[in-house]
Amino acid sequence: MAHVVSRGPQLWRNYHGTATCSLDDQFEIFNGAAITGRAVLKEAALAIQALLQRAKTAGRIVRPVGSGWSPSELTLSEGGWQVETTRLNRGFRVARGDLAEGAEVDHDALLLCQAGMLVDEVSDRAEREMGRALRTAGASNGQTIAGACATGTHGSVLGMGGIQDQVRALQIVTPAGIFWIEPDRPVLSDAFIEATGSAAIRSDEVFAAAQLAVGAMGFVTALLIETVPIYLVRAIQKKHVMTRAELALLGRGDFHGFSRAVALDDMPYFVQAIFNPYAPFKGKSLLKLLYKQPYRDDYVRQPPAKLGAGYDALTLAGKVMDSIPFVKGRLLQKLMELSYASGPDETMPPALGTWGETTETHTPLADLFNGSVTIALDDLVRAFDVIIHAFTKGGGGTVVTCRFMDRAAGLLAPARFEHNAVIDFDGPRSRSSHRSYQRVTAALDAAGINFTRHWAKTNDLTAARVRHDYGADLDRWLAAQHRLMPDPADRAVFRNDELVRLGLLHA
């Protein structure tokens, strides 16, 4: 049987060392010896439910945590209980007979993932054992699949939403029940769902809420992920002095035109531009473009750097940039260029890899700052100058990264516009970085430019701002939460200070 092990009181620190809390107890949940996916899910869910019922009786807060990747405080449970899920990392195929009658999905495309599987593990399982792939994922692969989906990790693939868009069903545990959440149109059979120990809830509303649960819908224990046939991407990365005309191409959604201007005369699958905010059109920006290609077995495997995986060396100079602000712009430019691999560009032999090979796991980056805003794509040109001016006035020491994606699934998805530009501020954690981010959000408001913020990053959100950004969708989300947990005492089990502060959980 699945079992829970107590590790006792702990001082917990998240992956990047940006948030800590003192735990009354820390638990690890382990799978038992069950073989079939439905039996494994049932055992784990029952063990989690028993722990939640204990917490309810004891008046303790429970927070599930995966890899602890997020710098936000959503996972903190000061004086409470924390449950680590990374041992729940098994994945299972789905048989044709497991589908509901009339299900509009191919069983061969489905991967049943326990919540603790890392994104890297999901990609590996899909690519190596299924000949399939994820359509999108974030810039890193060390997050758990449940954590990445719960906070709307933006994949930034053109024409695609967030990582949660690939979810077709979820298993969620509360003190009072174990639920299998699907849209109105059934995906898996009643018999399969019953064998997982779950009660089926088939509701477009509840499913849209649970796709991006922000840790406040109960304890997510499993997700059903839809994959696509495996494919390759050709990576081009280069240092390039951007022009305003090229930025305007991006703002119009003319990604083929942008690619033609800077790299290949082809439609890219992914576009990323990293700017030095102190010289956005004078210093060299760092460009990464990926072009989707059919899979073939004879491609030459590349080291991750050749596929543009990561640019984390930028964070190493954080303290230097804070202590010598008068050379911040020049130093940042130098660091950008030194840390970014030269090529492969369009003149070199193609560097090919699978989608899963375009990211890599790295060591924790102490004192990392992550901030993000998402705007409508057609606001990009107007917003860019507003953002750059505000950021540099604050003396920020991070790069400014632009990525692009379509509207994402989930009632609380930050990518709410039909077409989105996601602008990230990633680099050293410092007073100036945070101050500059705050200046950016204030300046966007003053300019009347609508935007949202990433749940999993430093965001300075308040309950009033969440209400402003999500409006009626927040009401729908809260209604779904209350449907899963009508008893205020059940909701109180998951109630940490951050969720209360954001207006996402009221016991």
N, C-alpha and C positions, 0 to 999 in steps of 0.2 A: 504493500500500500504506500501511496505517497505520504510523506511525513514532514513535519515542521520541527526544526531544531532551533532552540533558543541560544543566542550568543551573549545574553545578558546586557547590562547597560553599556552604551558605547557613545563616544564622541564621533559623529559621522561627518565626513567631508565629501562633497561631490567630486566628480571626476577631475574637474579643472581647478578645484580648490577655491571656488568663489563663494561657497555657502556651506555653513556648518550648523549642526544642531546636536543637542544632548538627548540621547534616546533612553527611555526607561528600559527598553528591550529591543534587540534586533533579532529577527528571525530569518532563517533560510528555509526555503521550501524545496524538497527533493522529490523527484518522481519515484514511483515504486517499480515493480517488476512487470507491470502490465505490458502487453505487446501491441494490441490494436490501438489506433488513435483514439477511438471513442472511449475505450476503457482508461487510457492514460488521462484523457481530459476529465473524465468523471472522478477518478481518484484525486487528482490535483484540486479540482473544484470543491470536492467535499472537505478536503483538508483545509483549504482556504476558508470555506464557510464556517467550519468549526472554530477557527482562530478569530474570525470576525464576530462570532457570537460570544466568545470569551471576552473580546474587547468591549462589546456592547454592555455586557454584564458588569465589567470592571470600570466602565466609563473612560476607556482609553481611545485615543485617536490612532488610526492605522493608516499608514501611507505605504503603498507599494512603490518600489523603486527598482529600476533595471540597472543600467550601467551608470546612472547618475550623471549623464552627459550634460544636462541642461544647467546653465548658470542661474536660472530663475529659482524662486523659493517654493515652487509648487510641490516639490517632493519633501519639504521639511516637515518634521513632526516633533517639535520641541516637547520633551517630556512624554512623548507617546511611543508607539510601536512602529517599527519599520519592517517591511517584509521584502527581502531581496528575491528577485524572480529569475536571475540569470541561470539557475539550475533547471528551470523549466524551459528547456531549449530543444525540444524534439519537434520534428516536422513529419508530416504524414501525407501520402497521396490519397486521393479520393477516387473510389470506384464509380463506374457508371451507375450501378445500382444504388449508390448512396444519394443520388440526385433526386430531388422532388420531381414529380411528373410535370412536364412542361417547362422545366428550368431552362433559362436562356443562357447557359454557360456550358463550356466543354469541360467534362470532368478531368481530362488530361491537363487542363490549364490550372487546376486548383491545387494549392499547397496549404494544408492545415498546419498552422504554426502556433506553438505555445508562445505565450506572451514574452518569455525571456529570451527568445532567439534574437541574436544580434542581426542587424541588417546584413552584415557580412555573411552570417550563417545562412540567412534566407537566400541571398544571392548564390552562394556556393551550392546549396542544395538544389536550387532551381537549375543552375547552369550545368553542374557536373552530373546530376542524377536524373534530371528531367529533360535536358535539352531545351530548357526554357529560360526566361529572364524576367527581371523586374523591368517595367517600363520607365520608372523614374525612382530616384532616391535623393537624399541630401548630399552635401559636399563631403560628408564623412560616412563611415560605415560602422562605427562603434556603438551606436545607439541600439537599444532593443526595438524590435518592430512595434511593440505596443506603445512604448514611449514616444517614438517618432510619429506614429499616427495620432496619438492623443494630443499632441501639441501642434499638429499641422506642419511638420517639416516640409519645406518647399523644395520640390525636386528640380524646378527650373528647366524642364524639358519643354520645348516650344509646342504649343497645342495641347498641353497636358496640365493637370492640376497638381495636387500634392501627393505625398506618399500614401495618404489615406484613401485616395481615389481607387486604389487597387484592392481595398477590403470589400468582401462580398457578404461577410457575416462575422459576428463576434460572440464569444461566450463571456458573460459578465456575472460575477458573484456578489451578492449582498448578504447581510446577516439573515435575511428572510428567504432568499431564494437563489437559484442558479438559472440563468436565463440565456437563451440562444436568440440573438437579435438578427433579424433579416428584414429586407424590404417587404412590401406588400406581396410581391410575386415570390413564391418560395424558391429557395436555392437547394437546400438539402431536405431529405425525406424526414417525415415525422419519426420513423423508426430510428434513423441515425441520431436525430436530436435527442430522443428519449434515452438512447444508449449512452449519451454523454452526461446523463444525469440532469439535463436541462429542460426547462419549460420554454416552448417556442413563443416568441413575440414577433409577429410579422407585421411591421408597421413602417412605412416610409419615414414617418416623423421620428420615431424612436431610433431608427437606424441612422438617419441623418445627424441626430444628436450624438449617438454613440461612436460614429466614425471619428469624431474629434471630441473626445470626452473630457479633456483637460484634467483628468484625474478625479472627476467629481461625479461619475455615473455609477460608482461601484468599483469592483476589482476586476479588471479585464484579465482573463486567464488564457484566452486563445483567440486567434483571428484566422479567417479563411481568406487567403490571398489569391487573386487571379493573376497569373503570369502570362507572358506572350512568348512566341517562338524566339529562341535565342538569336541574337544578332551581333554584329560587330559595329564598332564606331571607329572612324578615322579621326585621330586627334591632331589638331593644329594649335600650337601655342607660340605666341610671338610678342615681341616688344614693339609697340607701335604708337606714334604720336597721333592721338585721335583728333579729328576735326569736328567742328560743330555740325557740319553737313552730315558726317557719319553718325553723330548722336541723333540727328533728326531722322535718319533712316530707321534707327532703332525705335524712336518714338512713334513712327508711322507703322511700325510692325513690318517693315520691309527687310526682313532678315536675309532674304536671298540677295537683295541689293547691297546690304551691309557686307555680307560674305564676299560678294563680287568685288567690293571696293578694297577689302583688307586681306582676302585670302583666296578662296575658290569660287568659281562661278557655279555654285550649287547651293541648294537649300540646306542649312544646318539643322541638326537635331537639338543642339544646345549652344547657347551663346553666353559668355561671361566676359565682362570688362572690369578690370581692377584699376582704379584711378588713384593717383596721388592728388589729394584734394588741394594741395598748395600749388599745383601746376597741372590742372586737368587737361589743358590743351597745349601745353608746352613740354612737359615731361613725357616720357614714354609710359603709356598704359600697358597693362599686361592682359593680353587677349587669349581666351581659350574657346575654341569652337570644336564641336564634335559633329561628325557627319555619319548618319546611319547607313550601314551597308549589310548586304546579306551575309549570313554566317558561312564560313567555309573552314574545313578542318586544317588546312595547310598554312594558316596565318602564323606569323612568327610572334611568339609571346614577348611582350615588351616589359621593361621595368616600369613600376608605377609612375615615376617622374616623366617618362616619355609620353604618358597618357594624360599628363597634367594633374596628377593626383596631389593635392595639397599645396599650400604655400605658407606653412606654419612658421618658417624661419623668420618671418616678419615680426613675430611676437618677442623674439629674443632681445630686441633693442629697446624695449619699452621704457625701462628706467633711464637709459641714456637719452632718449628723446624727451622725456619729461624733465630731465635735469639740464638740458641744453636747448631750450625752446627756440633760440634764435637761429639754429641750423636745422630745425625740425623738417622743413620742407625739403632741403637738399639731402639730409640724411635719410629721410624716408624714401626718396627717389633712388638713392644708392642702394639701400637695402632691398627695395623692390626688384631692382635689376639684378643684384647679386644672387638673390634667393630664387629667382625664376629661371628654370632651365631654358636655354636657347634652343628653340626648335622642339620637335620637328615642325617646320613650316611648309608652305605649299610647294616649295622648290625641292624638298627632300623626299626620299622614298616614303610612302605612307606608313605611319605607325598605327597598327590596328590592335584592338583589344575588345573583349566583351564589355558590356555595361558594368558588370561587377568588378572588372579590373581597372576601372577608371577612378576608383577610390582606394584608400589604404588606411589601415589602422595605425594610429600613432600613439606616442606616449603623452601623458597629460601635460597640458600647458598651463603652468601656474600663472595666476594673475592675468587671465585672459578676459578681455572685454568683448562682448557680443551685443550689438544693438541692431535693429532692423526696422525699416518702414516699408510698407507695400502701398503703391499708388496705382491709379489707372494708367495704362501704358500711354494714352494720349496726353497725359499730364507730364510726361517725362522731361521734355525740353524745358517747359516752364518751371518745373520743380527743381531741376538740376542746379540751376544757378542759385535758387533759394537755399538749397541744401548745402552747397559748397560754401557759400558766403557765411551761413550760420555756423557751419562746422569749423571753418578756419578761424573765425572770430573767437570761438571758444578754445582754440589752441589744441584741438584734438590730435592725437598721435596715431590714428589708425588709418588704414586704407579705406577707400569707399568702393564697394563692389556692386555692380549692376547685373542682375539675372532676370530672366523673363519666363512667364508661365501664364496659363489660362486660369479661369475661375476654378477653384478647388471645391471638392465635395466636403460636406459637413456644415452644419448651421453656424458654427463659430470659426470657420476657416478664415484666416486673415486675407487670403487671396480671394477677395469678394467681387472684384471687378471682372468684366468679361475678359479683358486682357490686362495683365499685371506686369509692372516693373517692381522687382524686389531689390531694395537698396540696403546693403549690409555695411556695418561699421565694425570690422573685426581687427583686433590688435591688442595692445597692452592695456591691462586694467589700471586705470589711473583716474584721478579727479578730473583731469582735463578731458579725457575720453568721454566720461559720463556727462560732464558739463556741456561738451560740444553736442552730444546726442540730445540733451534736453533743449539746447538752443535750436537744433534742427526741428524737433517736433513743435516747438513754439512758433517757429518761423513758418512752417507749413500751415499751421492753424491761422496765423495772421494773414497769410496769402490766400486763404480760402481753398486750400488744396486738400481734398479728402485723402485720408490714409489710415491704415491699420498697423498694428504692431505684432510681432512674433511672440506667441505665448511662452516659448521656451527660452527666450533671451531676456536680457535686461531691457525693460520696457517702460517702467514708471506708470503702468496702468493703474487706474482707480475704478471703483464701481461706477462712478458717473461716466467715465470715459468708455468703459465696456458697454454701458447702456447706450451711449451716443453712437458707438461704432456698429452695434449689432441690432439694436432696436427690437422689432418684432421677432427676429430670429432668436434673440436671447430669451424672450418669453416662451417660444416654442421649445427651446432647449431645456429651460427650467421645467416646463410641463412634462417633458420626457423623463427628466431626472426624478420628478415626483411620481411618475407612473412606475418607475423601477423601484423607488424607495418611498412609498407613501407614508411610512412611519418616520416622524422626525428623529426618533432615537437611532434609526438605521442610518439616516443621513449624517447624524452627529459623529458616527464612527469615522467618517472620512474628512471631517471638518478641521482643516488646519487654518492658521491665521491668514495665509495668502488667499485661499479660496474665499474666505469670509470677506477679506478686504476688497476683492474684485467683484463681490456680489454674485458669486457662482455657487455658493452653498450656504443655505440658512437652515439650521436645525430647527 
